[in-house]
């Protein structure tokens, strides 16, 4: 083992000790024992007497020496830099030691986040990619209500894409359904489980149609800016996520401008966009989806029996209407959308679950009566059946303000 290098089996333990040393000193140095208060001259008994000065100096010196070795260890284990000495030490010191799985990955995440809070972790965003599909599936099952199709399609599509060694093209998902049914919620959740920084990651770009591209007369400028931003993000990150909210309001020329980024990769001198994921969030198709859900309810069938076989054809027919930008941009004709993800209309029990989640998120107690009262505040349609929440769960978190003390 090279001189000054931290043994791998003690590396993580020493890093944790470093945190304790830094946090425990509190900027005050080592504490004095009670009997030391009466010893030495007046100068030595002062807040920075000679004895105390020497103790603090020794303390900080030890922390400094440990920190250098600690960062060497972290650089290898977290950022895969300077690992040569570590590999030599591991080969020469067989044995179980303190491996990362034994201590727990959570501690490494804490150390990594702490270190990265002082600046950039790496020159690209790649070291912040986590791709936690297990966590994504668990959180979707726990927090996304009434959307069995969306859960299944999103998890399977993203997992299959990430596991593919060489995808032929970028993954393109198109979310459809009424407002408040969970499209933005799933997009945010996907970002947070693919990237450690979630929507704040430099590998994630969010575009809102009427906010980023409000004026038709500036479409040429918007197209140039959009192409540039996508290209720069792909160059920065090997795996990028692009979210287009209110996609039905995107001008068809903008959709045409981003087609090359979603098409099959021809390897003709262009940047490789095959590791990119594009999400389009749209209210289009909501009526067709709702009609299928209503037909199942009237037939006495559970909504969980609804499959893509019943939905996809009706959904695409609505999207192919000439007035829609999806059809005018030829996204459908060229089969650039890999998966259509339908979001079903939410019913009364689903709204209650959203209300429960809103109470829990704010650390507030709740009762069944309170959940019922929140759900009854919503407008339900159709007029006869009053089955589906017209706003989904969109305003539920605001409505619990009525129950605050």
C-alpha positions as CSV (number, residue, x, y, z in Angstrom):
1,X,0.0,0.0,0.0
2,X,1.4,3.4,-1.0
3,X,2.4,5.8,1.7
4,X,-0.3,8.2,2.8
5,X,-3.1,6.2,1.2
6,X,-6.2,5.3,3.2
7,X,-6.8,1.5,3.4
8,X,-10.0,0.7,1.5
9,X,-11.5,-1.3,4.3
10,X,-11.3,1.7,6.6
11,X,-12.0,4.4,4.0
12,X,-15.7,5.0,4.5
13,X,-15.4,4.7,8.3
14,X,-12.7,7.4,8.3
15,X,-14.8,9.6,6.1
16,X,-17.7,9.3,8.5
17,X,-15.2,10.1,11.4
18,X,-14.1,13.2,9.5
19,X,-17.7,14.5,9.4
20,X,-17.9,13.9,13.1
21,X,-14.7,15.7,13.8
22,X,-15.7,18.6,11.6
23,X,-19.2,18.8,13.1
24,X,-18.2,18.0,16.7
25,X,-15.6,20.7,17.0
26,X,-18.1,23.4,16.2
27,X,-15.2,25.8,15.5
28,X,-14.3,25.7,19.2
29,X,-11.4,23.2,19.1
30,X,-11.2,20.4,21.7
31,X,-13.1,20.9,24.9
32,X,-11.2,21.4,28.2
33,X,-11.6,19.2,31.2
34,X,-13.0,20.8,34.3
35,X,-9.7,20.5,36.3
36,X,-7.8,22.3,33.4
37,X,-9.7,25.5,34.2
38,X,-7.6,26.0,37.3
39,X,-4.2,25.1,35.9
40,X,-1.5,27.3,34.3
41,X,-1.0,31.0,34.2
42,X,-3.7,33.5,33.5
43,X,-2.6,33.7,29.9
44,X,-2.8,29.9,29.5
45,X,-6.3,29.9,31.1
46,X,-7.6,32.4,28.6
47,X,-9.8,31.4,25.7
48,X,-6.7,31.0,23.5
49,X,-4.0,30.1,25.9
50,X,-0.9,28.3,24.8
51,X,-2.1,24.8,25.8
52,X,-5.4,25.3,24.1
53,X,-3.8,26.7,21.0
54,X,-1.5,23.6,20.7
55,X,-4.5,21.3,21.2
56,X,-6.6,23.0,18.5
57,X,-3.6,23.0,16.2
58,X,-3.1,19.3,16.7
59,X,-6.8,18.6,16.2
60,X,-7.0,20.5,12.9
61,X,-3.8,18.9,11.7
62,X,-5.3,15.5,12.2
63,X,-8.5,16.5,10.4
64,X,-6.5,17.9,7.5
65,X,-4.4,14.7,7.1
66,X,-7.5,12.5,7.3
67,X,-9.5,14.7,4.8
68,X,-6.8,14.3,2.1
69,X,-6.9,10.6,2.3
70,X,-10.7,10.6,2.6
71,X,-11.1,12.6,-0.6
72,X,-8.8,10.1,-2.4
73,X,-11.1,7.3,-1.3
74,X,-14.3,9.2,-2.2
75,X,-12.8,10.2,-5.6
76,X,-12.3,6.5,-6.4
77,X,-15.5,5.1,-5.0
78,X,-17.9,7.9,-6.1
79,X,-16.3,9.6,-9.1
80,X,-14.0,6.8,-10.3
81,X,-10.9,9.0,-10.3
82,X,-7.4,8.1,-8.9
83,X,-8.4,4.5,-8.3
84,X,-5.0,2.9,-9.2
85,X,-3.7,2.9,-5.6
86,X,-7.0,1.7,-4.3
87,X,-7.1,-1.3,-6.7
88,X,-3.5,-2.2,-5.7
89,X,-4.5,-2.1,-2.0
90,X,-7.6,-4.2,-2.6
91,X,-5.6,-6.8,-4.4
92,X,-2.9,-7.0,-1.7
93,X,-5.4,-7.0,1.2
94,X,-8.1,-9.6,0.5
95,X,-10.8,-10.0,3.0
96,X,-14.3,-8.8,3.8
97,X,-13.3,-5.4,5.3
98,X,-15.9,-2.6,5.4
99,X,-17.5,-2.7,2.0
100,X,-20.0,-0.1,0.9
101,X,-23.0,-2.6,0.9
102,X,-22.2,-3.5,4.5
103,X,-22.1,0.1,5.8
104,X,-24.9,1.3,3.6
105,X,-25.2,3.3,0.4
106,X,-27.1,6.0,2.2
107,X,-23.9,7.2,4.0
108,X,-22.1,7.5,0.6
109,X,-25.0,9.5,-0.8
110,X,-24.7,11.9,2.2
111,X,-21.0,12.3,1.7
112,X,-21.4,12.8,-2.0
113,X,-24.1,15.4,-1.6
114,X,-22.1,17.2,1.0
115,X,-19.0,17.3,-1.1
116,X,-21.0,18.4,-4.3
117,X,-22.7,21.2,-2.4
118,X,-19.4,23.1,-2.5
119,X,-19.2,23.1,-6.3
120,X,-19.5,21.0,-9.4
121,X,-19.0,17.3,-9.0
122,X,-17.9,16.7,-12.5
123,X,-17.6,18.5,-15.8
124,X,-20.8,16.8,-17.1
125,X,-24.0,15.9,-15.4
126,X,-23.4,12.2,-15.7
127,X,-22.1,11.7,-12.2
128,X,-25.5,12.8,-10.9
129,X,-27.5,10.2,-12.8
130,X,-29.0,7.5,-10.5
131,X,-31.6,5.7,-12.6
132,X,-33.5,4.3,-9.6
133,X,-36.2,2.3,-11.3
134,X,-37.0,0.3,-8.2
135,X,-37.7,3.5,-6.3
136,X,-39.7,4.9,-9.2
137,X,-42.0,1.9,-9.3
138,X,-42.4,1.9,-5.6
139,X,-43.3,5.6,-5.4
140,X,-45.7,5.3,-8.4
141,X,-47.5,2.5,-6.7
142,X,-47.7,4.5,-3.5
143,X,-48.5,8.0,-4.7
144,X,-50.1,7.8,-8.1
145,X,-53.7,6.9,-7.8
146,X,-56.1,5.4,-10.3
147,X,-53.6,5.1,-13.1
148,X,-52.7,1.5,-13.6
149,X,-51.9,1.9,-17.3
150,X,-49.6,4.8,-16.8
151,X,-47.7,3.0,-14.0
152,X,-47.2,-0.1,-16.1
153,X,-46.2,1.7,-19.3
154,X,-43.8,4.2,-17.8
155,X,-41.9,1.7,-15.7
156,X,-41.6,-0.9,-18.4
157,X,-40.7,1.6,-21.2
158,X,-38.1,3.5,-19.2
159,X,-36.6,0.3,-17.7
160,X,-36.3,-1.4,-21.0
161,X,-34.8,1.7,-22.6
162,X,-32.1,2.1,-19.9
163,X,-31.2,-1.6,-20.0
164,X,-30.8,-1.6,-23.7
165,X,-27.0,-1.5,-24.5
166,X,-27.6,0.4,-27.8
167,X,-31.0,1.8,-28.3
168,X,-31.8,2.7,-31.9
169,X,-33.4,6.0,-31.1
170,X,-34.4,8.3,-28.2
171,X,-37.3,7.2,-26.1
172,X,-40.4,9.2,-26.7
173,X,-43.4,9.0,-24.4
174,X,-46.6,11.0,-25.0
175,X,-48.8,11.5,-21.9
176,X,-52.5,12.2,-22.5
177,X,-55.5,12.9,-20.3
178,X,-57.4,15.6,-18.5
179,X,-55.8,18.2,-16.3
180,X,-55.0,17.0,-12.8
181,X,-54.8,13.3,-13.5
182,X,-51.1,13.0,-12.8
183,X,-49.1,13.8,-16.0
184,X,-46.9,16.5,-14.5
185,X,-46.6,14.5,-11.3
186,X,-45.2,11.5,-13.1
187,X,-42.9,13.6,-15.1
188,X,-41.4,15.2,-11.9
189,X,-41.2,11.8,-10.3
190,X,-39.4,10.4,-13.3
191,X,-36.9,13.2,-13.2
192,X,-36.3,12.7,-9.5
193,X,-35.6,9.0,-9.8
194,X,-33.3,9.3,-12.9
195,X,-31.3,12.2,-11.6
196,X,-30.1,13.0,-8.1
197,X,-31.0,16.7,-8.6
198,X,-34.4,16.0,-10.2
199,X,-35.8,18.9,-12.3
200,X,-32.9,21.0,-11.2
201,X,-30.4,18.7,-13.0
202,X,-28.5,20.2,-15.9
203,X,-29.5,17.1,-17.8
204,X,-33.2,17.9,-17.5
205,X,-34.9,20.6,-19.6
206,X,-38.5,21.6,-19.2
207,X,-40.4,23.6,-21.9
208,X,-43.8,25.0,-21.3
209,X,-45.5,26.0,-24.6
210,X,-47.2,29.3,-23.8
211,X,-44.3,30.4,-21.5
212,X,-41.3,29.6,-23.6
213,X,-42.8,30.0,-27.1
214,X,-45.7,32.5,-26.7
215,X,-45.5,34.4,-30.1
216,X,-46.1,32.8,-33.4
217,X,-44.1,35.5,-35.2
218,X,-40.9,34.5,-33.5
219,X,-41.1,30.8,-34.4
220,X,-37.9,30.8,-36.4
221,X,-36.0,32.2,-33.4
222,X,-37.7,29.7,-31.1
223,X,-36.7,26.8,-33.4
224,X,-33.1,27.9,-33.4
225,X,-33.0,28.3,-29.6
226,X,-34.8,25.0,-29.0
227,X,-32.3,23.1,-31.3
228,X,-29.4,24.7,-29.6
229,X,-30.6,24.0,-26.1
230,X,-31.3,20.3,-26.9
231,X,-27.9,19.9,-28.6
232,X,-26.0,21.5,-25.7
233,X,-27.8,19.4,-23.1
234,X,-27.0,16.2,-25.0
235,X,-23.4,17.2,-25.3
236,X,-23.3,17.9,-21.6
237,X,-25.1,14.7,-20.5
238,X,-25.0,11.3,-22.2
239,X,-28.5,10.7,-20.8
240,X,-30.9,13.7,-21.1
241,X,-34.5,14.2,-20.2
242,X,-36.7,16.8,-22.1
243,X,-40.2,17.6,-20.9
244,X,-42.7,19.5,-23.1
245,X,-45.7,20.6,-21.1
246,X,-48.9,21.7,-22.8
247,X,-47.6,19.9,-25.9
248,X,-50.9,20.4,-27.7
249,X,-50.1,24.1,-27.8
250,X,-46.7,23.7,-29.4
251,X,-46.6,25.1,-32.9
252,X,-46.2,22.3,-35.4
253,X,-43.1,23.8,-36.8
254,X,-41.4,23.4,-33.3
255,X,-42.4,19.7,-33.3
256,X,-40.9,19.4,-36.7
257,X,-37.7,21.1,-35.5
258,X,-37.1,18.5,-32.8
259,X,-38.0,15.4,-35.0
260,X,-34.3,14.8,-35.9
261,X,-33.5,14.4,-32.2
262,X,-36.1,11.7,-31.9
263,X,-35.5,9.8,-35.1
264,X,-33.4,6.7,-35.6
265,X,-29.6,7.3,-35.3
266,X,-27.8,7.2,-38.7
267,X,-24.3,7.9,-37.3
268,X,-23.6,10.5,-40.1
269,X,-21.5,12.9,-38.1
270,X,-24.3,14.0,-35.9
271,X,-24.4,13.9,-32.1
272,X,-25.7,10.8,-30.5
273,X,-29.2,11.5,-29.1
274,X,-30.1,7.8,-28.5
275,X,-29.8,8.1,-24.7
276,X,-32.3,11.0,-24.6
277,X,-35.9,10.7,-23.2
278,X,-38.6,13.0,-24.5
279,X,-41.9,13.5,-22.6
280,X,-44.8,15.2,-24.2
281,X,-47.6,16.2,-21.8
282,X,-51.0,17.0,-23.4
283,X,-54.7,17.3,-22.6
284,X,-55.4,16.0,-26.0
285,X,-57.1,12.6,-26.1
286,X,-58.7,13.2,-22.7
287,X,-62.3,13.0,-24.1
288,X,-61.6,9.7,-25.8
289,X,-60.0,8.3,-22.7
290,X,-62.9,9.4,-20.5
291,X,-65.5,7.9,-22.9
292,X,-63.8,4.5,-22.6
293,X,-63.7,4.8,-18.8
294,X,-67.3,5.8,-18.7
295,X,-68.4,2.9,-20.9
296,X,-66.6,0.4,-18.6
297,X,-68.3,1.9,-15.6
298,X,-71.8,1.8,-17.2
299,X,-71.1,-1.9,-18.1
300,X,-70.3,-2.6,-14.5
301,X,-66.7,-3.4,-15.2
302,X,-63.7,-2.3,-13.1
303,X,-61.5,0.5,-14.5
304,X,-58.5,-1.8,-13.9
305,X,-59.8,-4.0,-16.7
306,X,-59.2,-1.1,-19.2
307,X,-56.3,-2.0,-21.5
308,X,-54.4,-0.2,-24.2
309,X,-56.3,-2.3,-26.7
310,X,-59.4,-0.3,-25.8
311,X,-57.7,3.0,-25.7
312,X,-54.9,3.3,-28.2
313,X,-57.0,3.3,-31.4
314,X,-59.4,5.9,-30.1
315,X,-56.6,8.0,-28.7
316,X,-54.7,8.1,-32.0
317,X,-57.9,8.9,-34.0
318,X,-58.3,12.0,-31.8
319,X,-54.7,13.0,-32.2
320,X,-54.8,12.6,-36.0
321,X,-57.5,15.2,-36.5
322,X,-56.2,17.7,-39.0
323,X,-56.5,20.7,-36.6
324,X,-54.1,19.1,-34.1
325,X,-50.4,20.0,-34.2
326,X,-49.5,16.4,-33.5
327,X,-50.9,15.5,-36.9
328,X,-49.6,18.5,-38.7
329,X,-46.1,17.8,-37.5
330,X,-46.1,14.3,-38.9
331,X,-44.9,12.8,-35.5
332,X,-47.6,10.1,-35.8
333,X,-47.0,9.4,-39.5
334,X,-43.3,8.8,-38.9
335,X,-44.0,6.7,-35.8
336,X,-41.6,8.8,-33.7
337,X,-43.8,8.4,-30.5
338,X,-42.8,5.0,-28.9
339,X,-45.5,4.9,-26.2
340,X,-48.8,6.7,-25.7
341,X,-49.5,6.9,-22.0
342,X,-53.2,7.4,-21.1
343,X,-54.2,9.0,-17.8
344,X,-57.7,8.0,-16.8
345,X,-60.2,10.4,-15.2
346,X,-60.1,10.3,-11.4
347,X,-63.1,9.2,-9.3
348,X,-64.2,10.2,-5.8
349,X,-62.0,7.6,-3.9
350,X,-58.9,8.7,-5.8
351,X,-59.5,12.4,-4.8
352,X,-59.7,11.3,-1.2
353,X,-56.4,9.5,-1.5
354,X,-54.9,12.7,-3.0
355,X,-56.3,14.7,0.0
356,X,-54.8,12.2,2.4
357,X,-51.4,12.6,0.7
358,X,-51.7,16.4,0.9
359,X,-52.3,16.2,4.6
360,X,-49.4,13.9,5.2
361,X,-47.1,16.0,3.0
362,X,-47.7,18.9,5.3
363,X,-47.5,16.9,8.5
364,X,-51.1,17.5,9.4
365,X,-53.5,15.1,11.0
366,X,-56.7,14.2,9.1
367,X,-59.9,12.3,9.5
368,X,-62.1,10.4,7.1
369,X,-64.7,13.2,7.5
370,X,-62.1,15.8,6.4
371,X,-61.1,13.7,3.4
372,X,-64.7,13.4,2.4
373,X,-65.2,17.1,2.8
374,X,-62.3,17.9,0.5
375,X,-63.5,15.5,-2.1
376,X,-67.0,17.0,-2.0
377,X,-65.6,20.4,-2.8
378,X,-64.6,19.2,-6.3
379,X,-66.9,19.3,-9.4
380,X,-67.8,15.9,-10.7
381,X,-69.0,15.0,-14.3
382,X,-70.9,13.9,-16.3
383,X,-73.9,15.8,-15.0
384,X,-76.0,12.7,-14.5
385,X,-73.4,10.3,-13.1
386,X,-71.1,12.8,-11.3
387,X,-68.4,10.2,-11.6
388,X,-65.2,11.9,-12.6
389,X,-63.5,14.9,-11.0
390,X,-63.4,17.7,-13.6
391,X,-60.1,19.0,-12.1
392,X,-58.6,15.7,-11.1
393,X,-56.5,16.3,-8.0
394,X,-55.1,19.6,-9.2
395,X,-56.5,21.9,-6.5
396,X,-56.7,19.4,-3.6
397,X,-53.6,20.6,-1.9
398,X,-55.0,24.2,-1.8
399,X,-58.4,23.0,-0.5
400,X,-56.9,21.5,2.7
401,X,-56.1,25.1,3.8
402,X,-59.7,25.3,5.0
403,X,-58.8,22.7,7.7
404,X,-55.8,24.5,9.1
405,X,-56.2,25.7,12.7
